[in-house]
Amino acid sequence: MFRNLSSQIAAAAVSKDEAKKVISPTLRSDIYTVVDQAKVWISGTRGQAGDGVSYGAILSTIQKHFPEVKLGLESVGHAEHEVALIVGGITNMIMEYSMWESMSGGMAMRTWVDSLIGAYGKAAMGPKKDAIAKGITRGINHNTNVNLMTKDFTARIQIISALKSVSSKVFGNGTDEARQGEAVWSSKFI
């Protein structure tokens, strides 16, 4: 009786895992599309963070892969919240991609981080740039689902080192935010 029950549970667990083991055929191309869109959005070249509407195309692409990602009404129009949602969503897309293609996922993360830092550098100075910086770090440090990351050791190190560098490049080496980002991603490596 117990042997039959345990084999049924094992079979159900295997069939559940098999159902989950399908990568979206558009994930890779969607990642590079949203990276390009987010770069011009964060820099303020096309639309700008905090306007309440220009992130829509980016969010709809993220929602193809993570339908639960939504921005609450109270957060619409707040640059920090919009940026945190978009940055976290794109980072999660890359994390999921790394589960299937570990080294390509690591390279995609490096591309994303470089684009993010470049876009932040082009953003106009002022209070909005400070809100964008906070949104970037919040999106990377708090809105990213680490469970989606690859188990491959080499790619994992590459992804974590890229994400650890974001806060120090945005806020500067030695700042509290940079140290916090370093601590958050160092603890997630373990």
Secondary structure as the mmCIF struct_conf table of DSSP 4:
data_model
#
loop_
_struct_conf.conf_type_id
_struct_conf.id
_struct_conf.beg_label_comp_id
_struct_conf.beg_label_asym_id
_struct_conf.beg_label_seq_id
_struct_conf.end_label_comp_id
_struct_conf.end_label_asym_id
_struct_conf.end_label_seq_id
HELX_RH_AL_P HELX_RH_AL_P1 PHE A 2 LYS A 20
TURN_TY1_P TURN_TY1_P1 PRO A 25 THR A 26
HELX_RH_AL_P HELX_RH_AL_P2 LEU A 27 SER A 43
TURN_TY1_P TURN_TY1_P2 GLY A 44 GLY A 44
BEND BEND1 THR A 45 GLY A 47
TURN_TY1_P TURN_TY1_P3 ALA A 49 GLY A 50
BEND BEND2 ASP A 51 VAL A 53
TURN_TY1_P TURN_TY1_P4 SER A 54 TYR A 55
HELX_RH_AL_P HELX_RH_AL_P3 GLY A 56 HIS A 65
TURN_TY1_P TURN_TY1_P5 PRO A 67 GLU A 68
HELX_RH_3T_P HELX_RH_3T_P1 LEU A 73 SER A 75
TURN_TY1_P TURN_TY1_P6 VAL A 76 GLY A 77
HELX_RH_AL_P HELX_RH_AL_P4 ALA A 79 TRP A 100
BEND BEND3 GLU A 101 GLU A 101
HELX_RH_AL_P HELX_RH_AL_P5 SER A 102 LYS A 122
BEND BEND4 ALA A 123 ALA A 123
HELX_LH_PP_P HELX_LH_PP_P1 ALA A 124 ALA A 124
BEND BEND5 MET A 125 GLY A 126
HELX_RH_AL_P HELX_RH_AL_P6 PRO A 127 ASN A 141
TURN_TY1_P TURN_TY1_P7 HIS A 142 HIS A 142
BEND BEND6 ASN A 143 ASN A 143
HELX_RH_3T_P HELX_RH_3T_P2 VAL A 146 LEU A 148
BEND BEND7 MET A 149 MET A 149
HELX_RH_AL_P HELX_RH_AL_P7 PHE A 153 PHE A 171
TURN_TY1_P TURN_TY1_P8 ASN A 173 GLY A 174
BEND BEND8 THR A 175 THR A 175
HELX_RH_AL_P HELX_RH_AL_P8 ASP A 176 PHE A 189
#
